[in-house]
Amino acid sequence: MNPSILQKLKNYAKTIKQNIYVLYLSYKDARVPWYAKAFAVCVVAYAFSPIDLIPDFIPILGYLDDLIIVPLGITLALRLIPPHIIEENREKAEEMRKNGKPKHYAAAILFVLVWILLAVWTGILIVGLLQ
């Protein structure tokens, strides 16, 4: 593989990771509108969740969500947040990257509970449709 292409991919992955932290910080910012917070938390939860819409073991399709859905969600969420807040949080995200990731076990538990509730709700809907 061309070293130039490999470097571009590494930079792209780094940008995506930094933008996820920007969304995480923006979610906690009181100046961000509620609808932007709601969308941002969904994108961050999906990005960090081990559960995908399309499982990774499915050839080609399994990685489409990682390559298309997550970057698209990040882009849309960033457009909902005022630019000056994004810039402030971009600087904070860079500091976080240098100092290590924050460990918020309560948030991780919340994301797992949301996925479980979503699975239960989907199961109830499917059972209701089959009856």
C-alpha positions as CSV (number, residue, x, y, z in Angstrom):
1,M,0.0,0.0,0.0
2,N,1.2,3.5,-0.8
3,P,2.7,5.2,2.3
4,S,0.9,8.4,1.4
5,I,-2.5,6.7,1.4
6,L,-1.7,5.0,4.7
7,Q,-0.8,8.3,6.3
8,K,-4.0,9.9,4.9
9,L,-6.0,7.0,6.5
10,K,-4.2,7.4,9.8
11,N,-5.0,11.2,9.8
12,Y,-8.6,10.5,8.9
13,A,-9.0,8.0,11.8
14,K,-7.3,10.5,14.1
15,T,-9.7,13.3,13.0
16,I,-12.8,11.0,13.5
17,K,-11.6,10.0,17.0
18,Q,-11.0,13.7,17.9
19,N,-14.4,14.7,16.6
20,I,-16.0,12.0,18.8
21,Y,-14.4,13.6,21.8
22,V,-15.5,17.0,20.6
23,L,-19.1,15.7,20.5
24,Y,-18.7,14.2,23.9
25,L,-17.6,17.5,25.3
26,S,-20.3,19.4,23.5
27,Y,-22.9,17.1,25.0
28,K,-21.8,18.3,28.4
29,D,-21.8,22.0,27.4
30,A,-24.9,24.0,28.6
31,R,-24.7,26.3,25.6
32,V,-25.5,23.5,23.1
33,P,-29.2,23.2,22.1
34,W,-31.0,20.1,23.5
35,Y,-31.6,18.6,20.0
36,A,-27.9,18.8,19.2
37,K,-27.0,17.2,22.5
38,A,-29.5,14.4,21.9
39,F,-28.1,13.7,18.4
40,A,-24.5,14.0,19.7
41,V,-25.0,11.5,22.5
42,C,-26.6,9.0,20.1
43,V,-23.6,9.3,17.7
44,V,-21.0,9.0,20.6
45,A,-22.9,6.0,22.0
46,Y,-23.0,4.3,18.6
47,A,-19.4,5.0,17.9
48,F,-18.2,3.6,21.3
49,S,-20.8,0.7,21.4
50,P,-19.6,-2.8,20.6
51,I,-23.0,-3.4,19.0
52,D,-23.4,-2.4,15.4
53,L,-26.4,-2.2,13.1
54,I,-24.6,-4.5,10.7
55,P,-22.4,-7.0,12.6
56,D,-18.7,-6.9,11.5
57,F,-18.5,-10.6,10.7
58,I,-20.7,-10.0,7.6
59,P,-18.3,-9.6,4.8
60,I,-18.0,-6.0,3.4
61,L,-21.3,-4.9,4.7
62,G,-20.2,-5.4,8.3
63,Y,-17.7,-2.5,8.1
64,L,-20.0,-0.1,6.2
65,D,-21.4,1.3,9.4
66,D,-17.9,2.0,10.7
67,L,-16.9,3.6,7.4
68,I,-20.1,5.5,6.5
69,I,-22.6,5.8,9.3
70,V,-20.3,6.9,12.1
71,P,-18.5,9.7,10.0
72,L,-21.9,10.8,8.6
73,G,-23.3,11.0,12.1
74,I,-20.3,12.9,13.3
75,T,-20.6,15.4,10.5
76,L,-24.3,16.0,11.0
77,A,-23.9,16.3,14.8
78,L,-21.1,18.9,14.4
79,R,-23.3,21.0,12.1
80,L,-25.9,21.2,14.8
81,I,-23.5,22.7,17.3
82,P,-22.4,26.4,17.2
83,P,-18.9,26.7,15.6
84,H,-17.4,28.7,18.5
85,I,-18.3,25.8,20.9
86,I,-16.8,23.3,18.5
87,E,-13.5,25.2,18.5
88,E,-13.4,25.5,22.3
89,N,-14.2,21.8,22.6
90,R,-11.7,20.8,19.9
91,E,-8.9,22.4,22.1
92,K,-10.2,20.5,25.1
93,A,-10.3,17.3,23.1
94,E,-6.7,17.7,22.1
95,E,-5.8,18.1,25.8
96,M,-7.8,14.9,26.6
97,R,-5.9,13.1,23.9
98,K,-2.6,14.1,25.4
99,N,-3.6,13.3,29.0
100,G,-5.6,10.1,28.3
101,K,-9.2,9.2,27.8
102,P,-11.7,10.1,30.6
103,K,-13.1,7.1,32.4
104,H,-16.8,7.5,32.9
105,Y,-18.2,4.1,33.9
106,A,-21.6,5.6,34.7
107,A,-21.9,6.7,31.0
108,A,-20.7,3.3,29.8
109,I,-23.4,1.6,32.0
110,L,-26.0,4.0,30.7
111,F,-25.1,3.2,27.0
112,V,-25.3,-0.5,27.7
113,L,-28.7,0.0,29.4
114,V,-30.0,2.0,26.4
115,W,-29.0,-0.8,24.0
116,I,-30.6,-3.4,26.2
117,L,-33.8,-1.3,26.5
118,L,-33.8,-0.8,22.7
119,A,-33.4,-4.6,22.2
120,V,-36.3,-5.3,24.6
121,W,-38.5,-2.7,23.0
122,T,-37.7,-4.1,19.5
123,G,-38.5,-7.6,20.8
124,I,-41.8,-6.5,22.2
125,L,-42.7,-4.8,18.8
126,I,-41.8,-7.9,16.9
127,V,-43.8,-10.2,19.2
128,G,-46.7,-7.8,18.9
129,L,-46.6,-7.9,15.1
130,L,-46.4,-11.7,15.1
131,Q,-49.6,-12.1,17.2
